[in-house]
Amino acid sequence: MSAGKEIVDQLRRHKGQAAPVEASASGDRTRVRVRAQQVDEIGARLDEVEAESPPLGPGGAERWAREFAERARYLLEPLDVIEVDKQENEAIARSNPPDRSGDAIDYYEAHVSGTGRAVVRRYRYDRQNRTRQQTPMDLSHEQIRRLVDDIDASRP
């Protein structure tokens, strides 16, 4: 059974329970954990998806971020790698284009570190107040399964 399917099965067992709900599973290359605020028949409201693995070699964070961004085309907005720090071996993939509505800009962000950690979250930037805050990701069970499996499979 894939890590994504295992996590979705765990989440479904907590349908309707008080938050937070955590689920985790080991994939072929990483250990993935999700934290949900709410789970229902169709999907879940996630705070984050986090993958951990052994440290990456030089350039590994950029390769992981690029491969993950290529795979994750089923999210509300496509991801592109927008920042790479070769010295620190870190990369950030972000929605491109983001969702713009009035003064708000909503986007996914995947932060990948050479330490072997990748975290996917959703944020809202308020242009008027110039503030950024994390917001939940509303994903179907199928999107969660794919996201977990893709973050695992894209790790170099």
Summary of the structure (lengths in Angstrom):
residues: 156
radius of gyration: 15.2
end to end distance: 20.9
largest distance: 46.2
contacts: 514
relative contact order: 0.23
helix: 23%
strand: 45%
